[in-house]
C-alpha cells in the first residue's frame, strides 16, 4: 500500500541515505520535509509526488536529480539549497513551483537548455553556484518576484536576457561580467538591479532604455566612461557608481553645443 498523511510529513534532521522506490506513491496534505539528511539521490518515482505546501530537500548530499523531477508539482516553496548538485536534468524546465525555488549553494556549472521553460511563482534563487554561462533560453523564464544570480562565475549573459521581466529585484553582483548584451536595455526590473562587484569596462549603447523601479547599483566595476544614452535611464531609487574609473560625469543629455 501507500502512506497517506493528512497534514505535514516531517522527516527532517535524520540520517536517511536513500528513499524507497515506493516513495512516489505517498499522499500528503501539506508540507514534505526531507531536509538535513544524507540523501545522495532520489528514486525515479519521486516525480509522481504532488506537494500542496513546501518541499524541503535542502541540506542533503544530492549530486543529481532523477529525470522524473520535472513532473513534480509543488504548490509552495521548493528548497534544494546546500546540496552537491553540479547540473539539473533536462526535464527541469517542466517543473511548476507555486512560490519560491531555492537552488543556492550548490556546485552547478551550467543549466539545461530547458531551464527557460521554468515557471516560478515567487523568487528564483541561484546564489553561490559555479555558473559560468546561462542557456540562450534563459530569457523565456517566468519569475514572479526576485531573480538572484549573485556570487557565480558568469563572464557574459545571453542575448535573450533582455526579454526578462523581473517584478522584484535582479541580483547579478559578485560575478565576472566584463560586458552586457545589447538587449540588456530592454530589461524591466520592478525592484533593485544590483550589478556591483563585477568587471564591467563598458555598458551597451542601449543601456539608456533600461527601466529600474528601485535602485541601480554599478559600484565596484571598471567603468571608465558611460554610453551617451545613460542619461535616459529611469531609476526609481538610488543610482550608485562609486569605485569605478570614471573620468567624466555624463548623467544627462543635452542638445546644446559646448561653448
C-alpha positions as CSV (number, residue, x, y, z in Angstrom):
1,X,0.0,0.0,0.0
2,X,0.9,3.7,0.1
3,X,1.1,6.0,3.1
4,X,-1.5,8.8,3.3
5,X,-0.8,11.8,5.6
6,X,-3.5,14.4,6.0
7,X,-1.1,17.1,7.3
8,X,2.7,17.7,7.2
9,X,5.2,14.8,6.8
10,X,8.4,15.8,8.6
11,X,11.5,13.6,8.1
12,X,14.0,16.3,8.6
13,X,17.2,16.1,10.6
14,X,17.7,12.3,10.4
15,X,20.3,10.2,8.8
16,X,18.4,9.0,5.7
17,X,20.8,8.0,2.9
18,X,18.1,6.7,0.4
19,X,14.3,6.6,-0.2
20,X,12.4,3.5,-1.4
21,X,11.1,3.4,-4.9
22,X,7.5,3.3,-3.5
23,X,8.1,6.8,-2.1
24,X,6.4,8.4,-5.1
25,X,3.0,6.8,-4.1
26,X,3.0,8.9,-1.0
27,X,0.0,11.2,-0.5
28,X,0.3,14.1,1.9
29,X,-1.8,17.1,2.8
30,X,0.6,20.0,3.1
31,X,4.4,20.1,3.6
32,X,7.1,17.4,3.0
33,X,10.3,18.0,4.9
34,X,13.4,15.9,4.0
35,X,15.9,18.5,4.9
36,X,19.2,17.8,6.6
37,X,19.6,14.2,5.9
38,X,22.3,12.4,3.9
39,X,20.4,11.7,0.7
40,X,22.7,11.4,-2.4
41,X,20.0,10.7,-4.9
42,X,16.2,10.3,-5.2
43,X,14.1,7.5,-6.6
44,X,12.7,7.8,-10.1
45,X,9.2,7.7,-8.6
46,X,9.8,11.0,-6.9
47,X,8.4,12.9,-9.8
48,X,5.0,11.5,-9.2
49,X,4.6,13.4,-5.9
50,X,2.1,16.2,-5.5
51,X,3.0,18.5,-2.7
52,X,0.3,21.0,-1.7
53,X,2.7,23.0,0.5
54,X,6.5,23.3,0.7
55,X,9.0,20.6,-0.3
56,X,12.3,20.8,1.6
57,X,15.3,18.9,0.3
58,X,17.9,21.4,1.5
59,X,21.0,20.3,3.4
60,X,21.4,16.9,1.9
61,X,24.2,15.4,-0.3
62,X,22.3,15.3,-3.6
63,X,24.7,15.1,-6.6
64,X,21.9,14.7,-9.2
65,X,18.1,14.7,-9.5
66,X,16.1,12.0,-11.4
67,X,14.8,12.7,-14.9
68,X,11.3,12.4,-13.5
69,X,11.9,15.5,-11.3
70,X,10.3,17.8,-13.9
71,X,6.9,16.2,-13.3
72,X,6.8,17.3,-9.7
73,X,4.0,19.6,-8.6
74,X,4.9,21.9,-5.7
75,X,2.3,24.5,-4.6
76,X,4.6,26.2,-2.2
77,X,8.3,26.6,-1.9
78,X,10.9,24.1,-3.2
79,X,14.2,24.1,-1.3
80,X,17.2,22.4,-2.9
81,X,19.9,24.6,-1.4
82,X,23.1,23.3,0.3
83,X,23.5,20.1,-1.8
84,X,26.2,18.9,-4.2
85,X,24.3,19.4,-7.5
86,X,26.5,20.0,-10.5
87,X,23.7,20.2,-13.1
88,X,20.0,19.6,-13.4
89,X,18.0,17.1,-15.6
90,X,16.7,18.3,-18.9
91,X,13.1,17.7,-17.6
92,X,13.7,20.5,-15.0
93,X,12.1,23.1,-17.3
94,X,8.7,21.4,-16.9
95,X,8.7,22.0,-13.2
96,X,5.9,24.1,-11.7
97,X,6.7,25.8,-8.5
98,X,4.0,27.9,-6.9
99,X,6.2,30.1,-4.8
100,X,10.0,30.2,-4.2
101,X,12.6,27.9,-5.9
102,X,15.9,27.9,-3.9
103,X,19.0,26.3,-5.6
104,X,21.6,28.3,-3.8
105,X,24.9,27.0,-2.5
106,X,25.3,24.0,-4.9
107,X,28.1,23.3,-7.4
108,X,26.2,23.9,-10.7
109,X,28.5,24.9,-13.6
110,X,25.6,25.0,-16.2
111,X,21.9,24.9,-16.5
112,X,19.9,22.7,-19.0
113,X,18.5,24.4,-22.2
114,X,15.0,23.6,-20.9
115,X,15.6,26.0,-18.0
116,X,13.9,28.8,-19.8
117,X,10.6,27.0,-19.8
118,X,10.5,27.0,-16.0
119,X,7.6,28.7,-14.1
120,X,8.3,30.1,-10.7
121,X,5.6,32.0,-8.9
122,X,7.9,33.7,-6.4
123,X,11.7,34.1,-6.1
124,X,14.3,32.1,-8.1
125,X,17.5,31.8,-6.1
126,X,20.7,30.6,-7.9
127,X,23.0,32.3,-5.4
128,X,26.5,30.9,-4.8
129,X,26.9,28.3,-7.5
130,X,29.7,28.0,-10.1
131,X,27.7,29.1,-13.2
132,X,30.0,30.4,-16.0
133,X,27.2,30.9,-18.6
134,X,23.4,30.8,-19.0
135,X,21.5,29.0,-21.7
136,X,20.0,31.1,-24.6
137,X,16.6,30.0,-23.4
138,X,17.1,31.9,-20.1
139,X,15.2,35.0,-21.4
140,X,12.0,33.0,-21.6
141,X,11.9,32.4,-17.8
142,X,8.8,33.3,-15.8
143,X,9.8,34.5,-12.4
144,X,7.1,36.0,-10.1
145,X,9.4,38.1,-8.0
146,X,13.2,38.3,-7.4
147,X,15.9,36.6,-9.5
148,X,19.2,36.1,-7.7
149,X,22.3,35.1,-9.8
150,X,24.8,36.6,-7.5
151,X,28.1,35.0,-6.5
152,X,28.6,32.8,-9.5
153,X,31.3,33.0,-12.2
154,X,29.3,34.5,-15.1
155,X,31.5,36.2,-17.6
156,X,28.7,37.1,-20.0
157,X,24.9,36.9,-20.4
158,X,22.9,35.5,-23.4
159,X,21.4,38.0,-25.8
160,X,17.9,36.7,-24.7
161,X,18.5,38.1,-21.3
162,X,16.9,41.4,-22.2
163,X,13.5,39.8,-22.7
164,X,13.2,39.0,-19.0
165,X,10.7,40.8,-16.8
166,X,11.6,40.7,-13.1
167,X,8.9,42.2,-10.9
168,X,11.2,42.1,-7.8
169,X,15.0,42.5,-7.5
170,X,17.6,41.3,-10.0
171,X,20.9,40.3,-8.4
172,X,23.9,39.9,-10.6
173,X,26.6,41.0,-8.1
174,X,29.8,39.2,-7.4
175,X,30.3,37.7,-10.9
176,X,32.9,38.2,-13.5
177,X,30.9,40.1,-16.1
178,X,33.1,42.2,-18.4
179,X,30.2,43.4,-20.7
180,X,26.5,43.1,-21.0
181,X,24.4,42.1,-24.1
182,X,22.9,44.9,-26.2
183,X,19.5,43.6,-25.3
184,X,20.1,44.5,-21.6
185,X,18.5,47.9,-22.2
186,X,15.1,46.2,-22.8
187,X,15.0,44.7,-19.3
188,X,12.2,45.7,-17.0
189,X,13.1,45.4,-13.3
190,X,10.5,46.2,-10.7
191,X,12.9,46.4,-7.8
192,X,16.6,46.8,-7.4
193,X,19.2,46.0,-10.1
194,X,22.5,45.0,-8.5
195,X,25.5,44.7,-10.8
196,X,28.2,45.7,-8.3
197,X,31.4,43.8,-7.8
198,X,31.9,42.7,-11.4
199,X,34.5,43.6,-14.0
200,X,32.4,45.8,-16.4
201,X,34.6,48.0,-18.5
202,X,31.7,49.4,-20.6
203,X,27.9,49.4,-20.9
204,X,25.9,48.7,-24.1
205,X,24.7,51.7,-26.1
206,X,21.0,50.7,-25.4
207,X,21.6,50.8,-21.7
208,X,19.6,54.1,-21.5
209,X,16.4,52.3,-22.3
210,X,16.5,50.4,-19.0
211,X,13.7,50.8,-16.5
212,X,14.5,50.1,-12.9
213,X,11.8,50.6,-10.2
214,X,14.3,50.5,-7.3
215,X,18.0,51.3,-7.1
216,X,20.6,50.7,-9.8
217,X,23.9,49.6,-8.3
218,X,27.0,49.6,-10.5
219,X,29.6,50.0,-7.8
220,X,33.0,48.3,-7.8
221,X,33.4,47.7,-11.6
222,X,36.0,49.1,-14.0
223,X,33.8,51.6,-15.9
224,X,35.9,54.4,-17.5
225,X,33.0,56.0,-19.3
226,X,29.2,55.8,-19.7
227,X,27.3,55.5,-23.0
228,X,25.6,58.6,-24.5
229,X,22.2,57.0,-23.7
230,X,22.9,56.7,-20.0
231,X,21.1,60.0,-19.3
232,X,17.8,58.4,-20.3
233,X,17.9,55.6,-17.7
234,X,14.8,55.5,-15.5
235,X,15.8,54.7,-11.9
236,X,13.2,54.9,-9.1
237,X,15.7,54.7,-6.3
238,X,19.4,55.3,-5.8
239,X,22.0,55.3,-8.6
240,X,25.4,54.1,-7.3
241,X,28.5,54.4,-9.4
242,X,31.3,54.6,-6.8
243,X,34.6,52.7,-7.1
244,X,34.8,52.8,-10.8
245,X,37.3,54.6,-13.1
246,X,35.0,57.4,-14.4
247,X,36.8,60.5,-15.7
248,X,33.7,62.4,-16.7
249,X,30.1,62.6,-15.4
250,X,27.7,62.1,-18.3
251,X,24.5,61.6,-16.5
252,X,22.2,63.7,-18.7
253,X,21.9,64.5,-22.4
254,X,21.8,68.0,-24.0
255,X,21.3,69.3,-27.5
256,X,23.2,72.4,-26.6
257,X,26.6,72.9,-28.2
258,X,29.6,73.3,-26.0
259,X,30.7,76.9,-25.6
